[in-house]
Each structure stands twice: as C-alpha cells, then as structure tokens.
Amino acid sequence: MKVAFISQPWNRVVPPVESGSVAIWNYQVARRLAPAFPVTIYAAGGDGTGNVARSDGVEYRYVATSIDRRMLRGLRHWSRLRSSKRSFFASGLYYLEYIVKVSLDLRKRHYDIVHIQNLSQFAPVVRALNPGVRILLHMHCEWLTQLDSSLIRPRLEKTDMIVGCSDYITEKIRRRFPSVASRCRTVYNGVDVRLNETRNGRKNGAAKRVLFVGRISPEKGLHVLLEAFQQVVRAYPDVELDIVGPQAAPPVAFIFKLSDDPKVAGLVAHCNGDYLTALKEQVPAELRQRVSFSGAIPHSVLAARYAAADIYVQPSLIEAFPLPIPEAMAAGVPVVGTRVGGIAEAITDRVTGRLVDSNDAETLAEAIVDLLSDEPSRRSMGQSARARALERFSWEHVAEDLLGVYQSMS
C-alpha cells in the first residue's frame, strides 16, 4: 500500500506541524502509518522546483500556488453575485492549480490511496488524472451537507470512501446523500497521550483556573464564555481564565453564511470588526487581571497549559470535533462543552465532564461553578476523561481506525 495525503492548501505544513487542526491530524497520523508503508503529504509551498522533505519516515512534497493566489481574488468577487450555497471556495476553480499539479505528480508515483482533506472539488481532478487510484474524502466540517447538493453529489461519485471526523458529520452525509451512505465511515481526531500524561502543573493553594484553547473566532463562543465568567467570579473571586489561541476567524462564507442555525448565522455581526479587541473590551476593568489572552503557542507545549487547568471549557456554537477536547481529557481535565456537533461524542455528561446548551452564559456559568465547588467530582471526572482519551482518542488508535478504513477500500 502507498498512500498520499492532500493537505488543505492554506495550511502551513512543515514538520513538526504546530498549528492547524487538520494539518496536525495529517502530521500525527501519517508518521504513525509510515513504518508500515510509504506515506506522502502534499502541501502548498515552495517555488515550483519540486521541493521535497522527509521527517519521521514521511515524505513531504510542496507545490507552488502562485496562479491560485491571483485567481482567488477573482473568485471572491464572482461569489458575491452567487448563492452562499455555491460560495467561492466550493468552485471547481478553487485552488485548481494546486490540485492539478498534485494530481500530475500522483500519476508519476503510482499511489494506491489518495486521502483528500475537506475539498470535494479535488476528487474529480484526482480521478481524471489517476483513474485507477482509490480516493478517500475526509470531512472535518459540514460543507458537504451545507453546500448545494447538485454541486456536491457528482463529486462524491468520484470517491471510494468518505470519512467524517465525528458521527455527527458522517450521519449528516449519509442522510443527505443516501447513494454513498454505505461508503461513509467515522475516524475521530486524536491526541498524543504521552504529552498529556499527568496533571503536574497544579500547585496547592493556587487559584482555580479555567482554560480554553482554539481560534479566537466568533463560532467558538468566547463572548459567551466571558459573559459566563463574570458570573463565575461572583462565586469564586480568585478564579482565572486562560484563553489560548490565535485570532484567526475564517472567512464569513466558510461557516456563518452557510449555517441554517440562527445562532450561528447571527454571529456575522461579530465578524464586522476586530473580535479579539471586542472580547478584551468585554472584560470589566476589575477582572482584567484574571483573564489572560495568551495568543498562539506551539502545539507541542500546550500540555503544560492543560496540566495547569482545573476545567477545560469548549463554548462553541458550531463544531465538528474539536481537537482540544481529547487533549484536555488526556491530561485528566474535566471538560465543559456545548451540545453541538461532535462535542457530545467526546464528553460523557457527568462522567467525563458536563454538557450544556450553546449560547447560554447562565447554564455555562452554573456548570463551571458546580465543578469548581466539587473537588471530588472534578477529580473523578478527570480520571474518567483520561481513561476515555486513552481508550478512544490516542493517535495510535486513530491510525488503527484509519488503517481499517484503507483495508476496506482494497
């Protein structure tokens, strides 16, 4: 077996990969498959002269996209005249240079399986230039069921397997496209459990600490978390909130204009200005010493942040399956998350953490206060969270699941 991963062309993929959940997924899984068979990751970059690198047994091949970058400007302008269900990033022209160059290189190197991340329009191009290859389309978002089905359906017919990062994603695809339902599988996101082995960052007598990790972006619900935190402080005046991650809101067309959920569609109002600045202004002056915005930090050193936390909070309004949840669980930290997307597949309510309604600061605050006030429950849930992460979400387990999918495609 010989496998090629096709990265999202906007991700920076230089090992060790330290940012971007989909890029991290490729990096972590590919290096665990590499001892068994040849694995290549294709990514955007380089100067067009065939830049190649190797790391942990994985070959990285970089493709120049100078034409694509110029074309994107035209696509964005054109898409303003179109329905949101046929947005610019759904076009067959979106990163066409990238996928044509990758597909031509695939043909030279005779791969057995091509693993595409998120971009369904890549499948017909790969199939046209590599008619005998088996194609897997891996969805980390809801695009297949949010975009125009007449656009998506013929692309899916060019694939041999469709993988969702949660049952939430997979089941939506099956319902929307019954003709491919038998070819749909779920493979979760994972965690390096060795980096999150012990919660040794807590000190006796230290202030209680609540943690969030992820993009500083409206769909993550940080404005709701800050509203809830003001209520939490009334019960625990010395509690601290650590918000870790870059300001990196996706284009409005990627999420907010596609969603049929009015809570998510309403987030467009938060996209008109600087969301991070708005969040900082939301924090009352008397609490600014208790709320930290740490910015982006390397993924490999996040374990220390999880270890120092009492509770991890995922207040998202929309979510496929966020990588930080299994990371926090692996560190033995109970998780408070919203009942959206694949979050409920990771958190077992009142066993490994708490589930609350989205966009509801009051119930979010109540769940946080309940956990802060009950140390035995926090400890028990943290232990159960760690056990579940080890059992279900280690990268080794994820790689085994993926290998089983590959073998079923033979």
N, C-alpha and C positions, 0 to 999 in steps of 0.2 A: 504494500500500500504506500502511496505517495500523496501527500496532502498539501494543498496551498490555501492559506487564509488570505482573504482580500479585506484589508482594513478600510475603515471609513477614511476617505481622502483628506479630511480636515484634521485628523488626529496626527500628532507627532509621535512616531513610533521608533524610538531609539532605545535599545536595551541598556540598562534596566528601565522599563517603562514605569514612570512615576505619576502619570496623570491620565485622566480619561478612562471611564469605567470600561468601555468596550475595548479600548487599546490594552488596558490591563488584563482583561479577560483573554484576549488573543495571546498576550505575552505569557501569562501564567499557565494557560492550558497547553500552548504549543511546546513549551520547554519540558512539560511532563510527558508529552507524547513522543518527543524527539528520540528518546532512547529506543523506541520500538520500531520507528520507521521514519523516512525523510519528511521533514516539515519545513515549509517556506512561508514567510509572512511577506506579502506585498503591501507597500505603503507609498504614499506620496512623498516626494522629496528628491534631492539630488539634482544633477544638472543635465540629465538625459544621456549620460555616457555609460549607463549600466552600473550604477553604484550598488555594491553588494557588501554585506557584512555578515558575520557569524557570531552567535553567542549562545551558550548552553546547548549546542547541537542544532540550533535553529538557524536557517539561512534567512536573511532579510534582504529583499530586493526593492530598491527605491526607484520610483517612476516620476519624471518631471511632468508638471501640470501647468505650464505657462499659458497655453492656449485656453485651458479650462478657466483659469482665473479671469481672463478677459471676457470669456463667454458668460460667466456668472453675472456680470453686471447687466448684460442684455437680458438674461433670463429673469432676473429680479424685476426689471422694468416691464417685461412682457407679462409676467404673472400678475401684475396689478390689474390687468384687464381680464383676468380669468377667475373662475371659481376657486375658493380656497381648497376644494377637493382635488384640484389639479394645479397645485402650487408649483413654483419654480423647481423645488427640489424633487418633485415627482416626475419631471420631464425626462424623457429618454436622452435629452441632450445634457443633462446634469452630470458633470464630470465624465463626459463621453471620451475625451482624450485619454484620461486615466484608465478607464476600463478597456478601451481598445488596445492600448499599449500592454496592459497586464495580460489580456487575453491572447495577444500575439506571442508574448513570452511564455505563457502557459502551453501554447501549442508546440513550442520548441522543446519543452522539457517534459512533456508527456505525464501529466499528473493523473491520478485516479479519481481524487475527490477535490472539488473546489468549494471552499467554505466562505460564503459571502455574508458580510455583516450589514444588515438593515436596508440596503439599497436594492430594491426588487428590480429596477431597470437594468442592473448589471447582468441578470440571469440570461436574457435573450442574447446579449452580446457574447458572453462566455460560450453559450450553446452554439451560436452561429460559427464561431471560430474554433470550437473544440467539441465537435458533435458527439464524440464518444465518452466524454468526461461525465462523472456524476456530480450534480450540483446540489449543495445544501444552502438554503437561505435562512439566516439566523436573525430573528427579530428581538430587539431589546426595547422596542417601543410599539405603539399601537397603529403605526402608519398603514399597515395592510388593511385594517378594518375602518380606518378613518378616511382614506383617500378614495377616489372614485373607483368603484369595483370594476367597471368596464375597462379601466386602465390597468388594474392590478391582475385581474383574472388571467389574461393571456401570458403574463409574466410568470405566474405560478405554474402554468402548464409546462414551462421550460425547466422546472426544478424537479429533483428527485426526492427531496426531503425539505420540510420546513420545521424549524426549531424555534420555540418561544422560550424566553428566559424565565417564564413562570407559567403555571397552568392558566392563570388569568389571561395571558396573551394567547396561549395555544388554543384554549377553548373558544375565544372570540374568533380566531381564524377559522376554526372548524365550522362554527355556526354560519359565518359569512360566506365561506367557500366550501360547501359540502363535497364538491368533487375532489378536493385534495385532503379531506379530513383524515383519511387512513394514512396519509404521509406526514402527519404532524406529530411532533414529539416535544417534550419539555426537557431542557437542560438548564439547571439553575446557575446563578452566579456563585462565586466561592470566596474562600479566604485561606490565607496561609496560616494554618493553626499554630505553626511553630513560632510565629512572630507575636502571637497573642496568647501565650501560654499562661501567664499569671498576672494577677492584678496587683503588682508590686508598687504601683505609683501612688497609692493612697497612704497618707500619714495619719496616725492617731491624732484626733483633735482638729484635723484640717476642715475647712469649710466644705459643705456639701457642694458637689459640682455636677452640673447638667451639661451634656455635650451634644452638639450637632456637627456632622461632617458632610460636606457636599457643596454643590454650586450655590453661590449666593444669587438666587433666581426666584421669581415670584411663585412658580409652581411648587417650590419646596416648602412654602408656607411659613417662612421665617417671621413675617409680620404677625402671624397668628401666635407663634411661639413667644415673641416679645410681649404681646398683649397678655398671654398666659403667665409669663414670667413675673409680670408686675403683681399678679395675684399670688404667685408662689412666694414672693418675697414677704408678703404680709404674714405668712405662717413661718417662714424661715428667713429672717432678715440677713443672715450671713451667707445665703446660698449664692453660688457663682454660675454664670452661663458662659460656656466657651463655644464660639461659633467658628468653625474651621473650614476654609474653602475659598476658592477664588470667586470674584464677581464675574460670572460667565453665563448670563441669560441667553438662551438660544433665540434664534430668530422667531419673531411672533408667529410666522407661518408654520413653524415646526410643531407647535403644541397648541397655543392659545386660540388660534383661528380654526383649528381642526376639531376641537373637542365639542361634543354635544352636551357636556356637563356645564350648566350655567355658572357653577362655582369657578370652574377653570376658565371659561370664556370671559368671566368678569375680571380676570387677572390682567387683561390687556391694559387696564387703567394703570397698573403698576409698571408697565413697560414703557411708558411715555417719558420717564425721567431716569435719574440715577437711583436704582433700587437700593444699593448699599448705603448711599447717603441718606435716603429716606428711612432706612432701618435705624441708622445711628441717631437720626433726629427723633425717632420714635421712643428712644430710651430716655426716661426722665433724668434730669441732671443728677439727682441724688442716687441713681442706680448705675451711673456710668462707670464707676469703679468695679462694679460687679458683673459687667458684660464685656467680654473681650471678642473682638473680631480679629482672628489670627491670620487671615489670608490663606493663600495656598502654601502648603508644606509638602515635602516629598512623601509619597505614599509609604515608602519603606520606614518612615519614622512616626507614622500615625499610631503605632502600637502604644507608644508612651502616652498619648492623649486618651486612648481608650482605657488604659490602665489607671489613669488618674481620675476617671469619671465614676460617679455613683449611679448615674442613669444616663442612657443614651435616648435621644428624642428624634423621631422622624415625623415631622408635622405636615408632610406633603399633601397636596390636593390631587395630584395625579402621580402615578408611579408604577413602573413595570415590575421591577425587583431591585431595590437599591443596594448596591454593594456594601455600604457602611453597616447595614443591619447585621449580616452574618459576621462582619469584622468585630462589631461590638459584642455580639453573642460569644464569639470565640474568646474574647477577653474576660468573659464571665460577668458582663454588664447587662442588667435587665433593660429591655427596650420598651419605650412607649411609642407606639406608632398609630397612624390613622388607618381606618378601614377602607383603603383604596388600593386598586390594582393588586399586585402580588405581595403586598406587605403582610396580609393575613396568612399567607403561606409560610412565612418565616417565623412570625410571632404566634405562639400559642397563648391565648389570653389567660392571664392569671397563673400561668405556668412558667413561661419564659419572659413575660412582660405584660404590658397592657395594650389593648386596642381601644381607640376612641374614634368618634366621628370626626371627619375633616372639617376644617374651617370653623371650629368651635373652641374658642380660647378657654371658656369656662370648664368644659369637661377635660380638656387637656391639662389645665392647671390642677384640677382635682386629682387626676391620675398621678401627676408628678408629686403632689403633696402627700398622697396616700403612700407612695413608695418611699419618699424621704422620711416619713414618720414611722415606718415599719422596717427596721433593720433586718429582723429575721426573714421577712418575706423577700426583701431585696437580695439577701444572701442566697436564699433558696432559689429564687428565680434566676439569679446569676449563674448558679451551678447548673440548673436545668438548661439555661441558654447555652452554656459552654458545651454541655453534653450533646445538645441538638446540633450545634455547629460542627462538632467533631464527627457526628454520625452522618450528617447530611450535606454539609456545605464546604468541606475541605476541597482544595483544588484537586487533590488526588481523586476524591470521589467524583468530582465534576468531570475530570478527564476520563475516568472509567465509564461514566454515563455516556459521554460523547463517543468513546470508542465503540460502545454497544450500538449507538445510532449508525456510526460508519459501517459496522459489520452488517447491520440490517440492510444497508444500501447495496451490498455486494450482489 
